[in-house]
Amino acid sequence: MHEHNGLPEGEVRSDQEIREPNLYRVILCNDDYTTMDFVIEILIVVFHKPAAEATRIMLDVHKKGKGLCGIYNYDIATTKIDRVHQLARKREFPLKCSLEEA
């Protein structure tokens, strides 16, 4: 049996429990002004969704009041939310994007 650092091969010493990072749902919220086309554009550009999936999520936003864009770690989630708000402001849409713990 091969040993590395005094442990049998394949075993790893851990002084603390390895924890998965918390994950967050990124949600787009409906409003009365943002166009459906812009929401689809956001889903394709920011969230890299194929057109058919982007359309389905946009319809959730339109009909249910919100739609799930994806589940990410905190840093990626907040970066995507900032990008959505930046693009919406640039186009003068009040589109809001939020996160909730997954």
N, C-alpha and C positions, 0 to 999 in steps of 0.2 A: 504494500500500500504506500503510495506516494504521500508525503506530508509537506504542507506548506504553512509556514508560520505556526507549526506545532498542532495544526488542526488537520484531520483527514481531508483529503481532496474533496472539493465541492461544498464544504461547510464554511460558513462565513461568520466570524465573531461580530456581534453587534452589541455595543454598549447601550444603545437605546432602541426601542421598537421603531422599525421603519414605518413611517406613516405616509399614506397617499396624500397628495395635496388636496385641499377642499376643491370641489368643482362647483361651477356656477352656471345656471341657465341664463342665456342672453335672450331677452324678450323684446320684441317690437310692439309698441302700443299704437292703437288706432287713434286717428284724429280726423277732423272734418275737412282738412285742407291738403294734406300730402297726397299726391297722385299715386294710383296703383302702379303706374309705370316706374315711378321713382323708387317705390318700395321694392319692386322686382330688381331694379338696378342695384340697389343697396345689397340685397341678398346675393346677387351674383358677384359684385365687386368686392364687398367687405367679407362676406361669409363663404364665398367660393361655391355657391349652390348652382347646380345645373338649372337651366331655365324652367323645366317642368316642376322641379321641387320649389324653386323660388316662387312660381305662380301659386302653388298649393299653399305655401306659408303666407303669401300675401293675402290669399282668400281667407285664411284663418284670422289674420289681423283685421281684415275688413268685416267679416261676419261675426267673429267671436270677441273682437276687441283687442286681441293680442295673438302673437304667434311666436313660436320657439325657433330661434335662429340657430342654436347650437349649444353645446355644453363644453365649457373650457375652464382651465385654471384661472385664478383671479387676474393675473397680469394680462393674459391674452384676452379675457372677457372685457376688462376695463379699457384695453387698447382698442378693441373693436367698437365698444360703445362710444368712446371718444371720436373715433373715425366717423361713425354714423352721424353723430351730432355735428361734427365739423362739415361734412358733406351736405347735411340738411340745411345748416345755417347758410352755407354758400349758395344754395338754391332757394333760400328763403322759405323752407318748409319747417313746420313745428314738430317734425317727427321725433318721437322720444323712444329711447331704448333703455332698458333697465336690466339689472341682474338680480337673481334670487338664488339662494343656496340650493344645489341639486340634491 
